[in-house]
Amino acid sequence: MRTYSLPYGDSQVEFTLPEGSEAHCIEPNKVQTLKNIRSEVSKSLYKLNGIIKPSRRVAIIVDDITRPTPTAEILPSLLDYLNSKGVRDDLISLMVALGTHRPMTPEELMVKYGEALDRVNLIQPDFRDPEKQVRVGVMPGGAPIEVNKEISKVDMAIGVGMVTPHHVSGFSGGSKIVLPGISGERTVGEMHLLSARLRRSFLGIEKNEVRDLMDLVANRARLRGLVELVVDGRGEPTWVGAGYVGEVFKEGVREARRVYEVESPRALDFVIASSYPADLEFWQAHKSLYPADMILRDGGTLILLTPCPEGVAKTHSEVVELAGLPPEEIDKRVREEFVRDPVGAANSIVWSKIRSRIKIVVVSDGISENEAKSMGFGWYGDLQEAINSEMKGLHRPRVGIMRNAPELLPKVR
């Protein structure tokens, strides 16, 4: 009997499948990685020449600890480049695109941003504090566009991040560094609700209504340039690009497809998925649901292996109460303003939609059985126990084994 393994935090968990199972291993494509990321970044920065002007105030918007972007390797070259164009360090601020995530700890900041912290001012936005937001426009539906007010003090912004398939906007990267990155709660809530109401997932759909909204907000927030990366399944960079927002994003999407778009069977009975590298909390790990949903049959089962050391969601505790409800009921509560957290409600709607089509089971030390059941999920403390119990009595189940599930884009055959 063959033994398989999947990552679980810093360890590996081994498991076997029932005799006669038809197993399909689904993981990122193996592609050549970059040998020297600092050198590659330096070589790409000339494409920002048409954007950067001397003595201008510049915000560099960077992704946070939940993303594997090697930001500490990028920032020294970017800061030196800006200096060479007449933008001194005292004119530059570093804004963390926390979105609705918790603030980073001092230790996390040092690991993520390194020596740049000694050169420029750091800002960690608070998406929930209305006093920290500034209105820069109106959405097509009439809701205000609110972003962190520090962005109103600069002449332009440059985003630094990575591109992967993403369920809300098709792909991460590009204008997503601003929305939700540095936007206020009402604006982020409207964006997430737009996505949740339109469909279960926009995974891999490059052009969509949510991306259009992100582009609008990013333009109002003066995002003018990008430095983007794509990393492989081990977190090693495969590509870096710099330049104007739209152009770099399109290049990043092409590379992300090359790494993460993988041939996959359809209508599987089971998917066993690891949430690595989105392990911190279920608010990150839930990205595993969307690629699994694409390849499971109606009534199929996802067994999600996820450590979640910070639990379900540090800044969205209400999802534990909401996610177990029918999607229509959650949306009704949002429209009647009975929900405190519209962002959490939006994700709860999507989880509920997926849960109405497939069974979701979590194997986790960080999520309790009561929390899982409240969200409408099954729960086990051991992966092999989950497999044995959920597959008991089945004849030749078709099983997908997903490594790096949060980043995958199945190309269903």
C-alpha positions, 0 to 999 in steps of 0.5 A: 500500500502506497504512503503519501505525505502532505505538509502540515506547518513545519512537518509532514503528515503521512497517510494511506488510501483504501485499497483500490483507490484511484489517486491523482497527485495535483501540485504546482508545476516545476519550473526554473527559479531565479538564481539571484533575486536582488540582481533580477530586481535591480535589472528590472527597475529601469521600467519604472523610469517613466514613473519616478520623478525627483523629490516626489513623496513615494509610498511603497505598499508591501504585502504582509507576513501571510504572503511568501514574497521575499520582500526583504530581498527586494526593498534594498534595491528598490530604495537604492533605485529611488535614491538614484532618481532623486527620491531620498529615504526621508521622502519614502514611506513603507505601508503594509497592505494588511487588508483586514489582517492583524498587525504584524509583530516586531519580529515579523516585521524584521523578518519580512522587511529586513534592513529597509526598516532602518531607512524608511518610516513604516505604517501599519494601517488600521482598516477599522478605524474611520479616523485613519481613512480618507474618502477618495471617490465613490464606487459605481454602486454609490458606496464610498471609496475609503483608503488609509489617509497616509496615502493622501500625503504622497505623490505616488505609490508603488506596490510590491507583491506577488501574483497567484491565482485568487478566488476573489479577484481571479489573481492576486497582485496588481491593484489588490495591493490597495484594495483590500491592502490599504482600504477601509472596512466599508470599501473592503466589505463592498468588494468582498460582498460583490464577489460573494454575491456574483459567484462562488469563486473567480479563481483564474478569471483574469478579467472580472467585475471585482478586478475592475473595482480594484483597479478603480480604487488603486488609481484613486489611491495613486498606485502608479507602479509595481514590482511583482514576483511569482514564486513556486511551490517551495516559495522560490522566485521564478519571475520578477517584473517592474513597471506600469501597473497594468502591464506588470500585472498581465505579465505576472498572470502569465507566469502564475499560470505557468507555475500554478495552472495544472491539469486536473481530473474532474468530478472526484469523490474526494480531495485531500488538501494541505493548506500550506503555505496559507497555514496561519489561520482559517482566514488564509487556509480557506483558499484551499476550498476553491480549487478543490471545489472545481474538481469535486463532484456534487456531494464529494468531500474535501478533507483539508489538512490545516494547522491554523495556529492562530485559529479561525480568524483573528480579526473576523471572529463572527464567521464562526457564528455565520458560516454555518447558516444558508448563504441567503440567510447570511446575505439577508442579515447583511442587507438588514444591517444585523452583521458587524463584519461585512468582510467576514460575512462575505467569506461566510456566504461563499463558504456556505455556497460551497458547503451546500455542494460538497462536504468540507472536513477539517483536520486541525490542531488550531480549530476546535471541533465546536468551531468547525461544526458551528461553521458547518464543517466536519472535524477530525484531529487526525488525518488518517482517521478522517480518511478511514472514516469518510471513505469507509465502505466506498469502492474504488474512490477517485481521490485528488491529493492537493499540495499547495492547494491555496495557490493551485488553479486546476485546468479540468480535463 
